[in-house]
Amino acid sequence: MRILIASGVRHARDYVPLLRSLPGIEVIGCADTADSPFAEDSAALARTTGIALLDLEQGLASCDIALVCSEPTRHVELALRALEAGRHVIVDKPAATDTLGAQRLWDAADRSRGLLTAVHRLYSPQLVRARRIVDSGAIGLPLAVDAEWLAAGGLDGTTVERPELVCDPALSGGGELMNFGWYPALAIRHLTGLDVEEVVAFSSAAPHAPLFDGPHGTHGVEDAAVLSLRLRNGVVATATVARTPAGVGPAPVSSTLRVLGSHGHVLADEDAPSVSVRGTDGGSVSRQIGGPAGVTALRRLFTEFCDDIRYGRTPLVTAADIHAAVAVVEAALSSARKNGATVAPAVRTAATTGT
């Protein structure tokens, strides 16, 4: 499969070497729109990785898959260009920063001969096993879910290319709720199979001070948020997302997800299993057995999507899932701005479906 990096702004420096390590995948180059505010990022990616810097139309004409890696607020426009060109598309997270954009993606995916999916972590070994246990009925009916998604620093350029790509709403669409809320929203939907009907959220966005001493306050966005969700059939869920000053696990991002069922519960900890080593100086190092869950999830996502294309399968995350996750994050942002008012996530409207 020939993959084009559509804008090399966010995560592309991590994706390119991972894609190159996978059999049957060729990264043909990087391209961006002529008016991109981050054209130099794409040029730098091409220089540092040795891939070609292409014109966007040229790149779309030459690829099988477009992997959209722009700043989040341009995800939808680039993905639409690729879908309208008939290409298969993977959009970096979050696929859209509002439900209007998610609906446009859904409509375009319905019209296109290309498949659409987005970056997610549902293929992490821990979530795969948790889903298998839930499906087996071993814990009975899922009744409640509790999720945590915590990032350790990273705004110094180690995991985030530059802070404004997460903190400036003009580029990111919001703060850490927009950046990370996508993951637990998808995971809760994946493990329960249920739509969210009501959202209540509180965050550290302005006028509340950020919890930690990061750059979020400069832009008035949250570095932490807590969500309470009511799903169909009375199932409930909570989610905590935050960027903390110190890591809570061996990876840049740590996540746990617990499903409470009528006859038991299952806990998925993406940091486990791991080994820890403590030295005489008091320092300790933990290493995950089998490697970081996020990398494993990405590797399988890219591989499975190629097989989805080859064999005409439906991707694990579809346009409907994208819309549902974006709607939960959008509702949470709205609730937090209203001091925890209950907000119903938006649903796909007849105006956009044309029905």
Secondary structure, 3 states (H helix, E strand, C coil): CEEEEECCCCCHHHHHHHHHCCCCCEEEEEEECCCCCCHHHHHHHHHHHCCCEEEHHHHHHHCCEEEECCCHHHHHHHHHHHHHCCCEEEECCCCCCCHHHHHHHHHHHHHCCCCEEECCCCCCHHHHHHHHHHHHCCCCCEEEEEEEEEEECCCCCCCCCCCHHHHCHHHHCCCHHHHHCHHHHHHHHHHHCCCEEEEEEEECCCCCCCCCCCCHHHHCCCCEEEEEEEEHHHCEEEEEEEEECCCCCCCCEEEEEEEEECCEEEEEECCCCEEEEECCCCCEEEEECCCCHHHHHHHHHHHHHHHHHHHCCCCCCCHHHHHHHHHHHHHHHHHHHCCCCCECCCCCCHHHHCC
